[in-house]
């Protein structure tokens, strides 16, 4: 069997307002803050991780807090993040909730055969709730303001925008061993979307590539996505991916120890940053599962600098 990615691991986006970000993702979306830490490459910035009740790989939505202006939308970018819920009734529940809370959202529609609802946070971060057909188990968070049956289960299809799919498709299929499953018209009327599937497939293991040559080149900022990460089960498998990228002469970061997982970064041909990350050891490696995210966590190599790091961080609440 060929080397396979098993799905989406996490997605990292950018906020310029960490306190409001924390409020929206925990109070409005009902996600659990599972890790409050800093960007390991820029310790002046928070790195906030939201996930399901058990901090399961594939449920992590994370944010760098950087003092930047708004994103300039366009191509060469990750343009929309899928979030999975259990059924169409949950999508309808969320539409009512968004209307009540004045969250910007569209109308419920069927996109790529799934009941879907597009919405944005206050900084214009773009999401799509999708009914995953209850195919993936859920781990609800008992302290969430959202009823367990309607809680967000994890990441769904991630959509990237490229002006030309040719080289991107080659990397996805020939290097990353994804399968091109189907295509559908872009819901915004701009181009066609090609669906690439990995592992066992399904909404938790798809990358959607929108071909949109008429758009300007995106400019990263608040409301943008920084990178998307794909799942490797363990370090041995990550080593295999490192060697595979070398064999294809695809430049990469080399393996990076992130403490909660081990990572490998590279850019696909249109410049979008990809990461392959291990499922373990996970977020409970340095604090109990029941109290994840309640205090500032630092990996061991940053722990000696805790006092100066904490002194530079602004309060979140």
C-alpha positions as CSV (number, residue, x, y, z in Angstrom):
1,X,0.0,0.0,0.0
2,X,1.3,3.4,-0.9
3,X,2.1,6.0,1.7
4,X,-1.2,7.8,2.6
5,X,-2.2,10.9,4.5
6,X,-5.2,10.2,6.6
7,X,-7.0,13.5,6.6
8,X,-6.9,17.1,7.6
9,X,-4.8,17.5,10.8
10,X,-5.3,21.2,11.6
11,X,-5.7,24.6,10.0
12,X,-3.9,27.8,11.2
13,X,-5.3,31.2,10.5
14,X,-4.5,34.8,11.5
15,X,-6.3,37.1,13.9
16,X,-5.5,40.7,14.9
17,X,-7.8,40.6,17.9
18,X,-7.1,37.6,20.2
19,X,-9.7,38.5,22.9
20,X,-12.5,38.7,20.4
21,X,-11.2,35.6,18.6
22,X,-11.4,33.7,21.9
23,X,-14.9,34.9,22.6
24,X,-16.2,34.1,19.1
25,X,-14.7,30.6,18.9
26,X,-15.6,29.5,22.4
27,X,-18.9,31.4,23.1
28,X,-20.4,31.6,19.6
29,X,-19.1,28.5,17.9
30,X,-18.8,26.5,21.2
31,X,-15.4,25.1,20.5
32,X,-13.0,24.2,23.3
33,X,-9.8,26.2,23.9
34,X,-7.4,23.2,24.2
35,X,-4.1,25.0,24.1
36,X,-3.1,28.5,25.0
37,X,0.5,28.9,23.9
38,X,2.7,31.2,21.8
39,X,3.9,31.0,18.2
40,X,7.2,29.1,18.6
41,X,8.8,31.3,15.9
42,X,7.5,34.6,17.3
43,X,6.9,34.3,21.0
44,X,5.3,37.8,21.2
45,X,2.2,36.3,19.6
46,X,-0.4,34.0,21.0
47,X,-1.1,30.7,19.3
48,X,-4.6,29.6,20.3
49,X,-5.9,26.1,19.5
50,X,-9.6,25.3,19.4
51,X,-10.8,21.7,19.0
52,X,-13.4,19.2,20.2
53,X,-13.9,18.0,23.7
54,X,-10.9,15.6,23.6
55,X,-8.6,17.7,21.4
56,X,-8.8,15.0,18.7
57,X,-6.4,15.3,15.7
58,X,-8.4,16.7,12.8
59,X,-10.5,19.0,14.9
60,X,-7.8,21.7,15.6
61,X,-8.6,25.2,14.3
62,X,-5.7,27.4,15.4
63,X,-4.8,31.2,15.3
64,X,-1.7,33.3,15.3
65,X,-2.4,36.7,16.9
66,X,-0.6,39.3,14.8
67,X,-1.1,43.1,14.7
68,X,-1.8,43.2,10.9
69,X,-4.4,44.8,8.6
70,X,-7.2,42.8,6.9
71,X,-6.5,40.1,4.4
72,X,-6.6,41.0,0.7
73,X,-8.7,38.2,-0.8
74,X,-7.7,36.4,-3.9
75,X,-6.0,33.4,-5.4
76,X,-2.8,31.6,-4.4
77,X,-4.5,31.1,-1.0
78,X,-6.5,28.9,1.3
79,X,-9.9,30.5,0.7
80,X,-12.5,28.7,2.9
81,X,-12.4,26.3,5.8
82,X,-14.9,23.5,6.2
83,X,-16.3,22.6,9.6
84,X,-18.3,19.4,10.1
85,X,-21.6,18.8,11.9
86,X,-23.5,15.6,12.2
87,X,-26.6,16.1,10.0
88,X,-28.7,18.6,8.0
89,X,-30.8,19.4,11.1
90,X,-27.6,20.8,12.8
91,X,-26.9,23.0,9.8
92,X,-30.4,24.4,10.2
93,X,-29.8,24.9,13.9
94,X,-26.7,26.9,13.2
95,X,-28.4,29.1,10.7
96,X,-30.9,30.1,13.3
97,X,-28.1,30.7,15.8
98,X,-26.1,32.9,13.4
99,X,-29.2,34.9,12.6
100,X,-29.9,35.4,16.4
101,X,-26.3,36.4,17.1
102,X,-25.9,38.6,13.9
103,X,-23.1,36.4,12.5
104,X,-22.7,37.0,8.8
105,X,-24.0,33.9,7.0
106,X,-25.4,32.9,3.7
107,X,-28.3,30.6,2.9
108,X,-28.4,26.8,3.4
109,X,-27.6,25.1,0.2
110,X,-26.3,21.8,-1.2
111,X,-22.7,22.1,-2.3
112,X,-20.8,19.1,-3.6
113,X,-23.8,16.9,-2.5
114,X,-23.7,18.0,1.1
115,X,-26.0,20.3,3.1
116,X,-23.8,23.4,3.6
117,X,-23.9,26.9,5.2
118,X,-21.3,29.6,4.5
119,X,-20.4,32.1,7.3
120,X,-17.7,34.4,8.5
121,X,-16.3,35.6,11.8
122,X,-15.9,39.3,12.6
123,X,-12.6,39.6,10.8
124,X,-13.9,38.0,7.6
125,X,-12.5,34.5,8.2
126,X,-14.5,32.3,5.7
127,X,-16.1,29.0,6.8
128,X,-18.5,26.4,5.5
129,X,-20.5,24.2,7.8
130,X,-21.1,20.8,6.1
131,X,-23.2,17.8,7.1
132,X,-20.7,14.9,7.2
133,X,-23.4,12.3,7.3
134,X,-22.4,11.3,10.9
135,X,-19.5,9.3,9.3
136,X,-16.9,10.4,11.9
137,X,-17.4,9.9,15.6
138,X,-17.8,13.1,17.6
139,X,-16.4,14.1,21.0
140,X,-18.5,16.8,22.5
141,X,-17.4,19.3,25.1
142,X,-19.6,19.3,28.2
143,X,-18.9,23.0,29.0
144,X,-19.8,24.2,25.5
145,X,-22.7,26.6,25.1
146,X,-23.8,24.6,22.1
147,X,-25.9,21.4,22.7
148,X,-23.8,18.2,22.2
149,X,-25.9,17.1,19.2
150,X,-25.1,20.3,17.3
151,X,-21.5,20.9,18.2
152,X,-18.9,21.3,15.5
153,X,-17.2,17.9,15.1
154,X,-14.0,19.0,13.5
155,X,-12.5,20.2,10.3
156,X,-14.1,19.5,7.0
157,X,-13.0,20.1,3.4
158,X,-10.5,22.8,3.0
159,X,-10.7,24.9,-0.2
160,X,-7.7,26.5,-1.8
161,X,-7.8,28.9,-4.8
162,X,-5.2,28.6,-7.6
163,X,-5.0,30.3,-11.0
164,X,-3.8,27.1,-12.7
165,X,-4.3,23.6,-11.3
166,X,-1.8,21.7,-13.5
167,X,1.3,21.7,-11.2
168,X,-0.8,21.6,-8.0
169,X,-2.7,18.5,-9.2
170,X,0.6,16.8,-10.0
171,X,1.9,17.4,-6.5
172,X,-1.3,16.4,-4.8
173,X,-1.6,13.1,-6.8
174,X,2.0,12.1,-7.6
175,X,3.7,13.3,-4.5
176,X,1.0,13.4,-1.8
177,X,-0.9,10.3,-3.1
178,X,-4.3,12.0,-3.1
179,X,-7.0,10.9,-5.5
180,X,-8.9,13.3,-7.7
181,X,-12.5,12.2,-6.9
182,X,-14.8,14.7,-8.8
183,X,-15.4,18.3,-9.5
184,X,-18.3,20.8,-9.1
185,X,-19.0,24.4,-10.1
186,X,-17.7,27.0,-7.5
187,X,-20.6,28.2,-5.4
188,X,-19.5,31.8,-6.0
189,X,-19.8,31.4,-9.7
190,X,-16.1,31.8,-10.2
191,X,-14.5,28.7,-11.7
192,X,-14.6,25.0,-11.0
193,X,-13.7,23.1,-7.9
194,X,-11.7,19.9,-8.1
195,X,-12.0,17.5,-5.1
196,X,-8.9,15.6,-4.0
197,X,-9.4,12.8,-1.4
198,X,-6.9,11.2,0.9
199,X,-6.9,8.1,3.2
200,X,-10.4,6.7,3.6
201,X,-11.9,9.8,2.1
202,X,-15.0,11.7,3.3
203,X,-15.5,15.3,4.5
204,X,-12.7,15.1,7.0
205,X,-10.1,14.0,4.4
206,X,-10.7,16.3,1.3
207,X,-8.9,19.2,-0.2
208,X,-11.0,21.2,-2.7
209,X,-9.0,23.1,-5.3
210,X,-10.9,26.1,-6.9
211,X,-9.4,27.1,-10.3
212,X,-9.8,30.9,-10.4
213,X,-7.4,32.6,-12.8
214,X,-9.3,35.9,-12.8
215,X,-8.7,36.7,-9.2
216,X,-5.9,39.0,-7.9
217,X,-3.1,37.4,-5.8
218,X,-4.2,37.2,-2.2
219,X,-2.4,39.2,0.5
220,X,-2.2,37.6,4.0
221,X,-3.6,39.5,7.0
222,X,-6.3,39.3,9.6
223,X,-9.1,37.0,8.3
224,X,-6.6,34.9,6.2
225,X,-5.5,31.4,6.6
226,X,-1.7,30.8,7.1
227,X,-1.5,27.1,6.4
228,X,-3.2,23.8,6.3
229,X,-1.8,20.6,7.9
230,X,-2.4,17.0,6.9
231,X,-2.3,13.9,9.1
232,X,0.5,11.4,9.4
233,X,-0.2,8.7,12.0
234,X,3.2,8.7,13.6
235,X,6.8,9.9,13.4
236,X,7.9,6.9,11.4
237,X,5.4,7.8,8.7
238,X,6.5,11.5,8.9
239,X,10.1,10.3,8.2
240,X,8.8,8.6,5.1
241,X,7.1,11.8,3.9
242,X,10.4,13.7,4.5
243,X,12.2,11.2,2.3
244,X,9.5,11.3,-0.3
245,X,9.7,15.1,-0.7
246,X,13.5,14.8,-1.0
247,X,13.0,12.1,-3.7
248,X,10.8,14.5,-5.7
249,X,13.3,17.4,-5.1
250,X,10.5,19.4,-3.4
251,X,12.0,21.9,-1.0
252,X,10.9,21.6,2.6
253,X,11.6,22.9,6.1
254,X,12.9,19.5,7.2
255,X,11.2,18.0,10.3
256,X,10.3,20.5,13.1
257,X,9.6,19.5,16.7
258,X,6.4,21.3,17.8
259,X,6.2,19.3,21.0
260,X,2.5,18.5,20.6
261,X,3.2,17.0,17.2
262,X,6.1,16.8,14.8
263,X,5.8,18.7,11.5
264,X,7.1,19.0,8.0
265,X,6.4,22.2,5.9
266,X,6.5,22.8,2.2
267,X,4.8,24.9,-0.4
268,X,2.8,23.5,-3.3
269,X,3.5,25.1,-6.8
270,X,1.1,28.0,-6.3
271,X,2.9,29.0,-3.1
272,X,0.3,27.8,-0.6
273,X,1.9,26.5,2.6
274,X,1.3,22.9,3.5
275,X,2.3,21.0,6.6
276,X,2.3,17.3,7.4
277,X,1.9,16.7,11.1
278,X,1.8,13.6,13.4
279,X,-1.3,12.7,15.3
280,X,0.7,12.5,18.6
281,X,1.8,13.0,21.2
282,X,-1.2,15.5,21.5
283,X,-2.1,18.4,23.7
284,X,-2.4,16.4,27.0
285,X,1.4,15.8,27.0
286,X,2.0,18.8,29.3
287,X,-1.4,19.3,31.1
288,X,-4.3,17.2,32.1
289,X,-7.0,16.6,29.5
290,X,-9.7,18.0,31.8
291,X,-7.9,21.4,32.2
292,X,-6.5,21.9,28.7
293,X,-6.2,25.5,27.7
294,X,-6.7,27.0,31.1
295,X,-3.2,28.4,31.6
296,X,-0.3,29.4,29.3
297,X,1.5,26.3,28.0
298,X,5.1,26.5,26.8
299,X,7.2,23.7,25.2
300,X,10.2,22.7,27.3
301,X,12.7,24.7,25.2
302,X,10.7,27.9,25.9
303,X,10.0,27.3,29.6
304,X,13.1,29.1,30.8
305,X,11.8,32.2,29.1
306,X,8.3,32.0,30.6
307,X,8.6,35.3,32.7
308,X,9.6,37.4,29.7
309,X,7.2,35.8,27.4
310,X,4.3,36.3,29.7
311,X,5.3,39.9,30.3
312,X,4.9,40.7,26.6
313,X,1.5,39.0,26.1
314,X,-1.7,41.0,26.5
315,X,-4.5,39.6,28.6
316,X,-7.1,37.6,26.7
317,X,-10.0,38.3,28.9
